[in-house]
Amino acid sequence: MAEQNLDELYQLVLERKNHPEKGSYTDYLFTKGLDKILKKVGEEATEVIVAAKNDSDPDFILEVADLAYHVEVLMAERGITPTQIKEELASREGRQSRIHDRKDIQNW
């Protein structure tokens, strides 16, 4: 089985967005639009949480993969690329958050 990374998945999702395959699930999501995609991301996030509370690693992995796919569909719908996400994550590298420096925690 070929290994697929998130960049490759994004490219596949983008390809399906730009060249729809009628009857495919990806086409269905893009056809239904942002509200449907957001609903699926929310559902999948909830399923990840539930799976994380259980002992089954395969179920957890499956749910994280489903969430990753739906987030990538959302990114494509919004025109956000994996490179933009990587750049944001890279900009955080080396920054440390100290509890006493966080205003949201100080008010607890």
C-alpha positions as CSV (number, residue, x, y, z in Angstrom):
1,M,0.0,0.0,0.0
2,A,1.4,3.4,-1.0
3,E,2.2,5.8,1.7
4,Q,0.3,9.1,1.4
5,N,1.2,12.3,3.3
6,L,-1.0,15.2,4.0
7,D,0.4,17.3,1.2
8,E,-0.4,14.6,-1.3
9,L,-3.9,14.2,0.2
10,Y,-4.4,18.0,-0.2
11,Q,-3.3,17.8,-3.8
12,L,-5.8,15.0,-4.5
13,V,-8.6,16.9,-2.7
14,L,-7.7,20.1,-4.8
15,E,-7.7,18.0,-8.0
16,R,-11.1,16.6,-7.1
17,K,-12.4,20.1,-6.4
18,N,-11.1,21.5,-9.7
19,H,-12.1,18.4,-11.7
20,P,-15.1,16.9,-9.9
21,E,-15.8,13.2,-10.2
22,K,-19.6,13.0,-10.1
23,G,-20.8,10.7,-7.4
24,S,-17.6,10.9,-5.4
25,Y,-17.8,11.9,-1.7
26,T,-15.4,14.7,-2.2
27,D,-17.5,16.1,-5.0
28,Y,-20.6,15.8,-2.8
29,L,-18.9,17.8,0.0
30,F,-17.8,20.6,-2.4
31,T,-21.2,20.6,-4.1
32,K,-23.0,21.0,-0.7
33,G,-20.6,23.8,0.3
34,L,-19.0,25.3,3.3
35,D,-21.8,24.6,5.8
36,K,-21.8,20.8,5.0
37,I,-18.0,20.7,5.2
38,L,-18.0,22.5,8.5
39,K,-20.7,20.1,9.8
40,K,-18.5,17.1,8.9
41,V,-15.4,18.6,10.5
42,G,-17.4,19.1,13.7
43,E,-18.7,15.5,13.6
44,E,-15.3,14.1,12.9
45,A,-13.7,16.1,15.7
46,T,-16.3,14.7,18.1
47,E,-15.6,11.2,16.9
48,V,-11.9,11.7,17.5
49,I,-12.6,12.8,21.1
50,V,-14.9,9.7,21.7
51,A,-12.3,7.4,20.1
52,A,-9.5,8.8,22.2
53,K,-11.5,7.9,25.4
54,N,-11.7,4.3,24.3
55,D,-8.9,1.7,24.2
56,S,-9.0,0.9,20.5
57,D,-6.0,2.4,18.7
58,P,-7.3,1.4,15.3
59,D,-10.6,3.2,15.9
60,F,-8.7,6.3,17.1
61,I,-6.4,6.2,14.0
62,L,-9.4,5.8,11.7
63,E,-11.1,8.8,13.3
64,V,-8.0,11.0,13.1
65,A,-7.6,10.1,9.5
66,D,-11.2,11.0,8.8
67,L,-10.8,14.4,10.6
68,A,-7.5,15.1,8.6
69,Y,-9.3,14.4,5.3
70,H,-12.3,16.7,6.2
71,V,-9.9,19.5,7.4
72,E,-8.1,19.3,4.1
73,V,-11.4,19.6,2.3
74,L,-12.2,22.6,4.4
75,M,-8.7,24.1,3.6
76,A,-9.3,23.6,-0.1
77,E,-12.7,25.2,0.1
78,R,-11.2,28.2,1.9
79,G,-8.2,28.3,-0.4
80,I,-5.7,27.7,2.4
81,T,-2.7,25.5,1.6
82,P,-0.7,23.1,3.7
83,T,2.3,25.4,3.1
84,Q,0.5,28.2,4.9
85,I,-0.2,25.9,7.9
86,K,3.4,24.7,7.9
87,E,4.6,28.4,7.9
88,E,2.3,29.2,10.8
89,L,3.6,26.2,12.8
90,A,7.2,27.1,11.9
91,S,6.6,30.6,13.2
92,R,5.8,29.2,16.6
93,E,9.0,27.1,16.8
94,G,11.1,28.1,19.7
95,R,8.5,30.2,21.4
96,Q,7.7,29.1,24.9
97,S,4.5,30.0,26.7
98,R,4.9,30.5,30.4
99,I,1.8,30.1,32.5
100,H,2.5,33.3,34.4
101,D,2.7,35.2,31.1
102,R,-0.7,34.1,29.9
103,K,-3.5,36.6,30.6
104,D,-6.3,34.0,30.1
105,I,-4.8,31.9,32.9
106,Q,-4.1,34.7,35.2
107,N,-7.8,35.5,35.6
108,W,-8.6,32.0,36.9
